[in-house]
Amino acid sequence: MKMNSLFPVLLIVIFSALFCPGCTAEEDNDEFKVGVVAVTSGELFRKGNYIITAARYGAERQNRQGGLGLSGKQYKVRLIPADSNGKPEIAVKVTRRLIEQDKVSAIVGAASSKVALAVAKVCEEYKIPFITPVAATNKLTSYKYSFRVSYTNAVQSQALALFAKKNLKLKDVGIIYASASPYSAELAVFFRKDYKKYGGRVVAFENYDMGQRDFSRQMKNIIDSGAQVLFLPGNTKTVQLQVAQARKQGFDGILMGSDSWDPIELKRNPLFKNSYYTDHWVPGLSIAGAQEFEEDYKKQNGVDPTELEALTYDAVMSLFAAAEIAGTTKPVPIHDALVDMPPFHGVTGTFDYNNNGDPDKDVIISTFRDGNIAVQCVINLN
C-alpha cells in the first residue's frame, strides 16, 4: 500500500483517539487521575480550599493503603486541581482541559450550583463521572453522569418548612434571594411553596442582583410586612451584609438559612446568635468512622474538618470504592459502578447514589449557641 493512501487512515485513528467521549482515561501509567474543580481565588476561596484539602487527604490516605486495586493491578491516586474562579465560563474551560489534556477518570468539586451545572454539562458530553460534595440545585438531577453527596434544594426546603412549622410555630416569614442564582432562587421558590402547604405564610418575597451590596429597600419591605422570620438562602459574605442592614433597620426576628452558610465564619458573628440553618454534618455525630476521621484529619491538617471537608472526603472515597468495583480507570464503567454499588458507609452517613445521582439523607438543622455550632434537630423526610 502506498504511503499517501495510509495518510487518511492515520488521521481517522488519531482523531478518534483524541475525541472519543468516555475514552479519555489511559490505563498504562499506573495512575488513577481525578480532577478537582474548586474556586481558590476571589471571595469564595475558603470553600475551594476546603474541597482541595479534603480531596488531598482522601487521596493520600488511599495511597498509604497501597492505592486502588483495579483488576489485580495497583494504581496510585493523582489529584489534578483546577481553579474555577467561581465562574461557570471558567469552570467549562478547566473541565475540558482536565478531560482532554490531563485524561482524568472522574471529577469532584464545584461547591456552587452554577459552577456545578457548568461542570456537569461538560462531563455529560464526555461521559465522565462528576461528584459534587454540596451543590444542591435540582437541575443537576437531569445529568446522567453527575452525582452529589448532599441533599437537593427540594429536600432542604421541605425540611426547613417543616422545621419552621414545628419549631418556630408557623411565624410569618420574609425571604430575600438572588434571582440569578439557581441555588438561591430554587430554595426561595421551593420553601415558599412548602411553607404554604404546611399552613405558614410568606409575607415578603424580595430578590436582589448578584454583586449587590445595598439591601435597604428589600429590608424595609420585609420589616414593613411584619415578618418574624427572615430566610436568607445566599452565600456567607452576602448574608452577613444583609443581616447587618436588617438589624440596623430594626429587624429583631429570627434568622434562618441554608447549607450555603459557612458555620465556621458565622459562629463568630454575634448577629447570627440563635439563628438556624440546614447542615450536613457536624463534629461529634455518632456515625461509624466519623470520630476516627475527625481525629486523623486534625492530626494531618492541624484543624478540625468542616462539613464541606467531610462531604468532599465522602465524595472521593465513594469514587474510589466505585473504581475498585469497576476494576478499571475507564469513566463509563466507573459511572455504572456508582449507580449500582451497595450503600456507601461514609463519615457523613450511609447513602446510595440511586439511579438519579441524588442520595437519600437526613437533614440536620444547626444553630449558633454561645459561639459554638450545635445541632438543633435532625429531620427525616423518608
C-alpha positions in Angstrom: 0.0 0.0 0.0 1.3 3.5 -0.9 2.1 6.0 1.9 -0.4 8.6 0.6 -3.2 6.0 0.9 -2.2 5.4 4.5 -2.4 9.0 5.5 -6.3 9.3 5.7 -6.4 6.2 7.8 -3.9 7.5 10.2 -5.8 10.8 10.5 -9.0 8.9 11.4 -7.2 6.9 14.1 -5.6 10.0 15.6 -8.8 12.0 15.7 -10.8 9.0 17.1 -8.3 8.8 19.9 -8.5 12.5 20.6 -12.2 13.0 20.6 -13.8 9.7 21.7 -16.1 10.6 24.6 -15.7 8.4 27.6 -12.3 7.1 26.3 -10.1 9.8 27.8 -8.6 7.8 30.7 -5.5 5.8 30.0 -4.7 2.6 31.9 -1.0 2.2 31.1 0.6 4.7 33.6 -0.4 3.1 36.9 -2.2 6.3 38.0 -5.9 7.0 38.7 -6.3 10.7 37.8 -9.1 12.7 39.4 -9.8 16.3 38.5 -10.7 18.7 41.4 -12.7 21.8 40.3 -12.7 24.3 43.2 -12.7 28.1 43.5 -9.3 29.1 45.0 -9.5 32.8 44.2 -12.0 35.5 45.0 -14.3 35.9 48.0 -15.3 32.2 48.0 -11.8 30.9 48.1 -12.3 29.3 51.6 -14.8 26.8 50.1 -12.4 25.8 47.4 -9.6 25.3 49.9 -11.8 23.1 52.0 -12.5 20.9 48.9 -8.9 20.6 47.8 -7.6 19.9 51.3 -10.2 17.2 51.9 -9.7 15.6 48.5 -6.0 15.5 49.0 -6.4 14.0 52.4 -8.6 11.2 51.0 -6.2 10.5 48.1 -3.2 10.4 50.5 -5.0 8.1 52.8 -5.9 5.8 49.9 -2.3 5.9 48.6 -0.9 5.0 52.1 -3.0 1.8 51.8 -1.4 1.0 48.5 -3.7 2.9 46.2 -6.5 1.4 44.2 -6.7 -2.3 43.3 -8.1 -2.4 39.8 -8.4 -5.9 38.3 -5.3 -7.2 40.2 -3.2 -4.1 39.5 -2.4 -1.2 41.9 -2.9 2.4 40.9 -1.8 5.5 42.8 -4.4 8.2 43.0 -3.3 11.5 41.5 -5.3 14.7 42.0 -5.2 17.5 39.5 -6.8 20.7 40.9 -8.3 23.4 38.7 -9.5 26.8 39.8 -13.0 27.7 38.6 -12.7 31.3 40.0 -16.3 30.7 40.9 -17.4 31.4 37.3 -19.3 28.9 35.1 -17.4 30.0 31.9 -14.0 29.3 33.5 -15.3 26.1 35.0 -16.2 24.9 31.5 -12.7 25.6 30.3 -10.9 23.9 33.1 -13.2 20.9 33.0 -12.4 20.5 29.3 -8.7 20.8 30.0 -8.9 18.2 32.8 -10.7 15.7 30.4 -8.9 16.4 27.1 -5.3 17.1 28.3 -5.0 15.6 31.7 -7.1 12.5 30.9 -8.9 12.3 34.2 -11.1 9.4 35.0 -13.6 11.5 37.1 -14.1 15.0 38.5 -15.1 16.1 42.0 -15.8 19.5 43.4 -17.8 22.6 42.4 -19.4 23.8 45.6 -21.8 26.4 44.0 -24.8 25.3 41.9 -24.0 27.5 38.9 -20.4 26.1 38.7 -21.6 22.5 39.3 -24.1 22.8 36.4 -21.3 24.1 34.1 -19.1 21.2 35.0 -22.0 18.7 34.7 -22.8 19.8 31.2 -19.2 19.1 30.0 -18.9 15.8 31.9 -22.2 14.7 30.3 -20.7 15.4 26.9 -17.6 13.3 27.5 -19.3 10.7 29.7 -17.1 11.5 32.7 -18.4 10.8 36.2 -18.7 14.0 38.3 -19.4 14.1 42.0 -20.1 17.4 43.8 -19.9 17.4 47.6 -22.5 20.0 48.2 -24.2 21.7 45.1 -27.9 21.4 45.8 -29.7 22.6 42.6 -32.4 20.2 41.4 -31.3 20.9 37.8 -28.3 18.7 38.4 -30.5 15.6 38.6 -31.1 15.6 34.9 -27.4 15.0 34.1 -26.8 11.2 34.0 -23.1 11.4 34.8 -23.5 13.8 37.8 -23.7 12.7 41.4 -23.9 14.5 44.7 -23.2 13.7 48.3 -25.5 16.3 49.7 -29.3 16.5 49.5 -31.1 18.6 46.9 -32.7 22.0 47.2 -36.2 20.4 47.2 -35.2 18.3 50.2 -33.7 21.0 52.3 -36.5 23.5 51.5 -39.1 20.9 52.7 -37.0 20.3 55.9 -36.8 24.0 56.6 -40.5 24.4 56.1 -41.3 21.6 58.4 -38.8 23.0 61.0 -40.5 26.4 60.7 -43.9 24.8 61.3 -43.0 22.6 64.2 -40.2 24.6 66.0 -40.9 28.2 65.0 -44.7 27.7 65.3 -45.6 29.0 61.8 -44.3 32.5 62.3 -44.6 34.8 59.2 -41.6 34.6 57.0 -39.8 37.1 54.8 -37.4 35.8 52.0 -34.6 37.6 50.3 -32.9 35.7 47.4 -30.6 36.2 44.4 -32.8 36.0 41.3 -29.8 35.0 39.0 -28.6 32.2 41.3 -30.1 28.7 40.5 -29.4 27.7 44.1 -30.8 30.7 45.9 -33.9 31.2 43.6 -34.8 27.5 43.7 -34.6 27.4 47.5 -36.8 30.6 47.8 -39.5 29.2 45.5 -39.5 25.7 46.9 -39.6 27.0 50.5 -42.5 29.4 49.8 -44.5 26.5 48.2 -43.7 24.0 51.1 -44.3 26.5 53.9 -47.7 27.4 52.4 -48.5 23.7 52.2 -47.8 23.4 55.9 -50.0 26.3 56.7 -47.4 29.0 57.0 -47.3 32.5 55.4 -44.5 34.1 53.4 -45.4 37.8 53.8 -42.4 39.2 51.8 -40.6 37.8 48.8 -37.7 40.0 47.8 -35.0 39.4 45.2 -31.6 41.1 44.5 -28.9 41.2 41.9 -25.6 39.2 42.1 -22.9 41.5 43.4 -25.4 43.9 45.1 -24.3 45.5 48.4 -27.2 47.7 49.4 -30.3 45.9 50.5 -32.0 48.7 52.4 -35.1 48.7 50.0 -35.6 45.0 50.4 -35.1 45.1 54.1 -37.6 47.9 54.5 -40.2 45.9 52.6 -39.6 42.8 54.7 -39.8 44.8 58.0 -43.0 46.6 56.8 -44.5 43.2 56.0 -44.4 42.2 59.7 -42.2 39.2 59.0 -41.0 37.5 62.2 -38.5 35.2 60.5 -36.0 36.1 57.7 -34.9 33.4 55.4 -31.6 34.1 53.6 -30.5 31.4 51.1 -27.3 33.2 50.0 -23.6 32.9 50.3 -21.9 33.9 53.5 -20.4 37.2 52.5 -23.7 38.5 51.1 -25.8 37.1 54.0 -23.6 39.0 56.5 -24.2 42.2 54.7 -27.9 41.6 54.6 -28.3 40.7 58.2 -26.2 43.8 59.3 -28.5 46.0 57.3 -31.7 44.3 58.5 -30.7 44.6 62.2 -29.7 48.3 61.6 -33.1 49.0 60.2 -34.8 47.4 63.1 -35.5 43.7 62.3 -35.2 41.8 65.5 -36.8 38.5 64.4 -35.3 35.0 63.8 -32.7 34.3 61.1 -33.0 31.1 59.0 -30.5 30.0 56.4 -29.4 27.1 54.2 -26.4 24.9 53.6 -24.6 27.8 51.8 -23.9 29.4 55.1 -20.3 28.9 56.3 -20.7 28.0 60.0 -17.0 28.4 60.8 -17.3 32.1 59.8 -20.8 32.9 61.0 -20.4 31.4 64.5 -18.1 34.3 65.3 -20.7 36.9 64.2 -22.9 37.9 67.2 -25.7 39.0 64.8 -26.3 35.3 64.0 -26.7 34.1 67.5 -29.6 31.6 67.8 -30.2 31.5 64.1 -30.9 28.3 62.3 -29.7 26.7 59.0 -29.6 23.4 57.2 -26.5 21.4 57.8 -25.0 18.1 56.5 -22.5 17.1 59.2 -21.0 18.4 62.5 -18.2 17.0 64.5 -19.2 14.5 67.2 -22.0 12.8 65.3 -22.4 9.1 66.2 -21.6 7.8 62.8 -19.3 4.8 62.3 -15.9 6.0 61.3 -16.6 9.7 61.9 -14.6 10.1 65.0 -11.6 8.4 63.5 -11.9 10.7 60.5 -12.1 13.8 62.7 -9.1 12.8 64.8 -6.9 11.8 61.9 -7.9 14.8 59.7 -6.9 17.2 62.5 -3.6 15.3 63.0 -2.8 15.5 59.3 -4.0 19.1 58.7 -3.8 20.8 62.1 -7.5 21.9 62.1 -10.9 20.3 62.7 -12.7 19.3 59.5 -15.7 21.3 58.3 -18.9 19.9 56.9 -17.7 20.6 53.3 -14.5 18.8 54.0 -16.4 15.8 55.4 -18.7 15.8 52.3 -15.7 16.1 50.0 -14.0 13.2 51.7 -17.1 11.0 51.2 -17.2 12.1 47.6 -13.7 11.0 46.8 -13.8 7.8 48.9 -17.1 6.7 47.3 -15.5 7.4 43.9 -12.5 5.1 44.9 -14.9 2.4 46.0 -16.8 2.6 42.7 -13.5 2.4 40.7 -12.4 -0.7 42.6 -15.8 -2.3 41.9 -15.5 -1.4 38.2 -11.9 -2.7 38.2 -10.8 0.0 35.7 -9.8 3.7 35.3 -12.3 4.0 32.4 -15.0 6.6 33.1 -18.1 4.8 31.9 -17.7 1.6 33.9 -17.0 3.8 37.0 -20.2 5.7 36.4 -22.1 2.4 36.2 -20.5 1.2 39.5 -21.5 4.5 41.2 -25.1 3.8 40.2 -25.2 0.1 41.1 -22.8 -0.2 44.1 -24.3 -1.0 47.5 -24.9 1.8 50.0 -21.7 3.6 50.9 -20.8 4.0 54.6 -19.3 7.5 54.8 -18.4 9.8 57.6 -21.5 11.9 56.8 -23.8 8.9 57.0 -24.7 5.9 54.8 -26.1 6.8 51.4 -26.9 5.3 48.0 -26.5 7.5 44.9 -29.7 5.9 43.4 -30.4 6.0 39.7 -30.6 9.8 39.6 -27.3 10.6 41.5 -29.2 12.1 44.4 -28.8 10.3 47.8 -31.5 9.9 50.4 -30.2 11.6 53.6 -31.5 13.1 56.8 -31.3 16.9 57.1 -29.6 18.4 60.1 -30.8 21.8 61.4 -28.0 23.5 63.2 -27.8 26.7 65.3 -25.1 29.0 66.8 -25.2 28.9 70.6 -22.6 30.5 72.9 -20.2 31.0 70.0 -20.4 27.3 69.0 -22.2 25.2 66.4 -24.9 23.0 67.9 -27.4 20.5 66.3 -30.9 21.7 66.9 -32.7 18.7 65.4 -32.5 16.1 62.7 -35.3 15.8 60.1 -36.0 12.6 58.2 -38.3 13.1 55.3 -38.4 9.5 54.1 
